[in-house]
């Protein structure tokens, strides 16, 4: 069938590039020191961000990333997270999607978990 949507995780502080598509911030809090014009966003999806408790527990400790991903995916099954995730999935079907976060370690962020999750085939067969 058609290929999976083009979804990437990146830093909100990086300037827009040609392949970004829709730039969506997926952090619950606005990035420190960043103006809205410099962010150059197409949307901010706070509802898809991990809970404050999960974010605090994780603390971007690399050894906790696998467990963070598991717990985060569980949170995303809750109604608010599931609805936000579906909105992102719908966006990704229309054009490339860049999921942006303020963290320096994008590869171990919620944006990376979301990008992997959205790139998977939906299991609603």
ZAMI-26827 format. One record per residue (C-alpha): residue in three letters; x, y negated, z negated. Coordinates in steps of 0.02 Angstrom, whole numbers. Layout:
REM ZAMI-26827
residu; X; Y; Z
ALA; X; Y; Z .
...
REM end
This chain:
REM ZAMI-26827
residu; X; Y; Z
UNK; 0; 0; 0 .
UNK; 55; -181; -15 .
UNK; 204; -218; -125 .
UNK; 192; -272; -303 .
UNK; 178; -459; -333 .
UNK; 337; -562; -348 .
UNK; 351; -602; -533 .
UNK; 503; -668; -623 .
UNK; 550; -727; -796 .
UNK; 650; -886; -815 .
UNK; 693; -1036; -922 .
UNK; 575; -1184; -927 .
UNK; 726; -1300; -934 .
UNK; 784; -1244; -761 .
UNK; 730; -1351; -613 .
UNK; 601; -1286; -490 .
UNK; 674; -1179; -351 .
UNK; 601; -1131; -183 .
UNK; 550; -956; -237 .
UNK; 469; -1002; -403 .
UNK; 289; -1004; -344 .
UNK; 174; -1048; -489 .
UNK; 276; -1101; -641 .
UNK; 184; -1050; -800 .
UNK; 249; -1082; -976 .
UNK; 213; -928; -1085 .
UNK; 274; -996; -1253 .
UNK; 151; -1038; -1392 .
UNK; 246; -1198; -1437 .
UNK; 299; -1337; -1320 .
UNK; 488; -1329; -1286 .
UNK; 591; -1447; -1391 .
UNK; 656; -1602; -1302 .
UNK; 566; -1566; -1137 .
UNK; 452; -1692; -1053 .
UNK; 302; -1632; -954 .
UNK; 370; -1709; -795 .
UNK; 539; -1624; -815 .
UNK; 455; -1457; -852 .
UNK; 368; -1466; -681 .
UNK; 239; -1336; -731 .
UNK; 84; -1273; -643 .
UNK; 10; -1213; -808 .
UNK; 37; -1170; -990 .
UNK; -35; -1005; -1050 .
UNK; -16; -1012; -1240 .
UNK; -143; -874; -1266 .
UNK; -26; -744; -1191 .
UNK; 117; -786; -1310 .
UNK; 160; -668; -1454 .
UNK; 83; -706; -1623 .
UNK; 180; -814; -1744 .
UNK; 204; -663; -1857 .
UNK; 276; -556; -1717 .
UNK; 386; -697; -1653 .
UNK; 452; -727; -1829 .
UNK; 486; -541; -1859 .
UNK; 576; -524; -1693 .
UNK; 685; -680; -1705 .
UNK; 766; -633; -1538 .
UNK; 871; -500; -1623 .
UNK; 926; -393; -1474 .
UNK; 915; -230; -1572 .
UNK; 730; -264; -1604 .
UNK; 683; -297; -1421 .
UNK; 613; -124; -1382 .
UNK; 503; -126; -1537 .
UNK; 455; -308; -1502 .
UNK; 400; -257; -1327 .
UNK; 294; -115; -1395 .
UNK; 211; -224; -1527 .
UNK; 185; -366; -1404 .
UNK; 101; -251; -1278 .
UNK; -14; -195; -1419 .
UNK; -58; -377; -1458 .
UNK; -97; -407; -1275 .
UNK; -238; -279; -1287 .
UNK; -333; -397; -1402 .
UNK; -471; -495; -1312 .
UNK; -383; -665; -1304 .
UNK; -218; -591; -1247 .
UNK; -301; -473; -1124 .
UNK; -400; -615; -1044 .
UNK; -242; -723; -1029 .
UNK; -146; -576; -956 .
UNK; -283; -551; -827 .
UNK; -273; -735; -777 .
UNK; -86; -714; -748 .
UNK; -116; -553; -651 .
UNK; -242; -646; -541 .
UNK; -115; -786; -510 .
UNK; 20; -660; -465 .
UNK; -94; -583; -332 .
UNK; -104; -752; -244 .
UNK; 77; -809; -242 .
UNK; 246; -785; -326 .
UNK; 239; -814; -514 .
UNK; 374; -879; -631 .
UNK; 344; -846; -815 .
UNK; 444; -975; -911 .
UNK; 508; -982; -1088 .
UNK; 621; -1097; -1188 .
UNK; 735; -959; -1252 .
UNK; 912; -942; -1185 .
UNK; 899; -752; -1187 .
UNK; 764; -733; -1054 .
UNK; 803; -548; -1029 .
UNK; 746; -510; -1208 .
UNK; 598; -630; -1213 .
UNK; 410; -614; -1203 .
UNK; 425; -680; -1025 .
UNK; 528; -526; -979 .
UNK; 400; -411; -1061 .
UNK; 258; -499; -969 .
UNK; 349; -492; -802 .
UNK; 373; -304; -822 .
UNK; 194; -279; -878 .
UNK; 122; -381; -734 .
UNK; 232; -291; -606 .
UNK; 160; -122; -658 .
UNK; 16; -51; -560 .
UNK; -145; -79; -658 .
UNK; -206; 83; -735 .
UNK; -391; 51; -704 .
UNK; -408; 185; -570 .
REM end
